[in-house]
């Protein structure tokens, strides 16, 4: 039985009441609750537009897809364009890029922050680079001042996979809002939960309209009368109801997810506050265990979880740590997908490595993470300390 889980529910009576209201209404497909949540989510993060979808993976898919349908060819991606990605992230950071024919270039990570190695990133950007995907890992925002300086004047598009870092900030600006678009996840184990769910934020009205169409079959039904996809919608509702203008998907969220989102977004600031308070306690505890390297915060992390990387001189292995944690009822996992450039699925991708990715390999072999939550973890940290003291000295 887990005494320190990776994930747990953040719902109370408000979420169950919100679901009950949707059930009583009889409207289960995307409707006013989704629209209301989109407005509140955009407002919370200081963005003009939000599009909710059925998962963070779908948010990444639509975010990439939208860049292929811009009216201005100079701003439009095409198959064969080069995209830079960090070597450590989740699978669906990468797969939408491959599915749209982009050439991936894996860049190493900083072993302390777990985000881009900025020296390697600067060296990797070339005249062929059209897109950089910044991934804010485990709640930690990238150094966007440095990234923007690297990309300045090069005509490179920046987008963010912020699915693990809702509520994080850098220099007073929210993570997920530095790029032209940013994706978020509201899966069960994330900062807020709508069962399944994802969001894309953007300040670009054309991209917003493209996202609306792509989300639901590529039709015009959810577009405003005057829009930046088809221009002006017709006045005949019968003909307009099945008018398809983009090669889209059906990744719409349920109305239940929108209702849950409305309750959860009101709690997000408090959730992040407690997560940050837990991080202070975690870092204090880990000061007694120098055999581990922990994540160095950039800006204000929202601390999705807590990484533990076994140092080279440690008298124990990661496997020893995993077994010890498991025996104490503490759940752990690899740091996201480790070095994804080494994953079997990469043989199907058009991908190259910039350099040897040595730091990503180190994290892959020696890293793990444990959970953080929206409630104080004092008891769990006592248990963690007891477990780590069982390791060889």
C-alpha positions, -999 to +999 in steps of 0.1 A: +000+000+000+013+034-010+020+058+019+034+085-003+017+083-037+027+099-070-008+113-075-040+118-056-074+135-061-077+172-056-115+172-057-140+179-029-177+185-028-175+214-053-163+191-081-190+165-075-217+192-074-204+206-107-206+172-123-241+166-109-253+199-125-240+188-159-256+154-155-289+170-146-288+193-175-285+165-200-259+183-220-227+162-221-209+173-252-189+205-253-210+235-243-212+265-220-191+250-192-162+244-215-165+279-229-167+294-194-136+274-183-117+286-214-124+322-205-114+317-169-082+298-178-071+325-203-078+352-177-058+334-150-027+332-172-031+366-188-037+353-223-062+364-249-074+330-260-078+295-246-089+263-265-097+233-243-092+198-257-095+163-244-058+159-232-025+176-230-013+153-258-041+166-280-031+201-270+004+195-284-011+179-315-033+209-323-006+234-314+018+219-339-009+214-365-020+250-363+014+262-375+009+244-409-023+264-418-013+300-413-023+323-442+011+340-444+035+315-460+065+331-442+049+321-409+037+287-420+056+255-413+060+228-439+071+192-438+109+189-436+114+220-415+138+215-385+125+217-350+147+216-319+135+196-289+150+188-255+162+152-251+142+147-219+104+150-221+072+130-226+065+110-258+037+133-271+060+162-270+077+146-300+051+125-318+030+154-332+062+170-346+070+137-364+034+132-376+036+166-394+068+157-411+092+178-391+129+169-387+136+167-350+170+177-335+175+165-299+195+189-277+209+180-243+196+192-210+211+210-180+215+183-154+206+207-126+175+224-140+164+194-163+155+220-190+176+230-220+214+232-217+214+268-230+250+265-245+239+235-264+207+251-275+225+282-288+249+260-307+221+238-322+201+266-338+210+268-375+197+285-406+175+254-411+158+258-377+122+270-379+108+259-346+119+254-310+098+234-285+105+245-250+095+220-224+091+232-188+100+200-169+085+189-136+071+224-129+104+242-136+101+271-162+129+275-187+152+306-187+131+324-213+152+355-212+182+334-224+161+315-250+146+347-264+181+361-267+193+330-285+164+332-310+163+369-315+163+380-351+165+344-365+128+340-375+125+309-353+091+302-338+089+293-301+062+271-286+059+256-251+049+222-238+039+234-203+019+203-194+039+196-163+043+232-152+009+249-148+013+278-124+050+283-128+064+317-136+096+333-149+103+370-144+067+376-134+053+360-165+034+327-165+051+297-181+031+286-211+027+322-223+063+329-236+059+311-269+034+319-297+013+290-282+016+270-250+001+237-240-013+226-206-026+193-192-054+188-166-049+150-163-056+134-129-020+136-117-014+172-127-018+206-110-055+207-116-077+177-127-106+176-151-103+138-154-087+141-188-081+175-204-057+198-221-056+235-231-037+257-256-031+294-248-023+320-274-025+357-280-027+352-318-062+355-331-055+336-364-040+307-345-070+307-321-094+304-350-073+276-366-073+258-333-111+261-330-116+245-364-090+218-360-105+208-326-138+198-342-135+181-376-120+211-394-155+226-397-166+262-394-193+256-368-174+269-338-158+299-356-171+334-352-190+349-381-160+368-393-128+348-388-093+343-400-098+308-414-126+311-440-132+349-439-169+353-434-193+324-427-224+320-448-259+329-436-274+295-444-272+275-412-280+243-430-251+246-455-227+260-429-234+232-404-212+207-423-187+230-440-151+217-436-122+241-443-092+224-425-081+188-421-090+186-385-097+161-357-123+154-330-105+162-298-133+181-281-135+179-243-167+168-225-189+193-207-181+175-175-144+184-179-153+220-184-174+221-153-146+205-133-122+230-147-142+259-135-140+246-099-104+236-101-090+268-117-103+288-087-081+266-064-050+266-086-032+295-068-036+278-035-025+245-049+007+260-063+013+279-030+013+246-010+034+228-036+060+256-033+059+253+005+064+215+002+094+222-020+111+243+007+107+214+031+119+189+005+150+209-003+158+213+034+155+175+039+177+167+009+204+189+023+211+159+046+216+136+016+244+150-006+245+118-025+216+131-045+213+160-069+179+177-069+164+201-094+176+237-094+147+261-096+145+286-124+121+315-116+092+302-096+086+265-102+052+250-095+070+218-085+051+191-103+073+165-085+107+162-069+136+147-088+164+127-073+195+120-093+221+096-078+255+113-079+285+095-094+302+091-061+272+077-042+277+042-027+244+030-040+226+027-074+193+040-086+180+005-084+189+005-047+169+037-042+139+024-061+138-008-040+142+012-007+114+037-017+091+008-027+097-010+005+086+021+024+055+026+003+069+056-016+059+056-053+085+068-078+090+068-116+118+077-141+123+114-148+096+117-175+107+094-203+144+097-196+166+104-227+139+100-253+165+100-281+173+065-269+137+052-270+127+025-294+101+046-311+127+071-323+136+047-352+104+058-368+112+095-365+133+117-388+156+128-360+192+136-352+211+143-320+231+175-315+261+162-297+263+131-275+234+140-251+256+129-222+236+147-195+203+133-207+219+098-207+230+104-171+195+114-160+182+084-179+204+060-160+204+077-125+173+098-121+139+093-107+111+115-092+086+113-064+053+131-061+043+165-049+007+174-039-017+202-031-016+194+006+013+196+031+037+166+030+052+168+064+044+131+073+056+119+039+089+137+042+095+120+076+089+087+058+112+098+029+140+106+053+136+073+071+138+055+037+169+074+025+187+067+057+184+030+050+207+034+020+244+025+023+265+054+036 
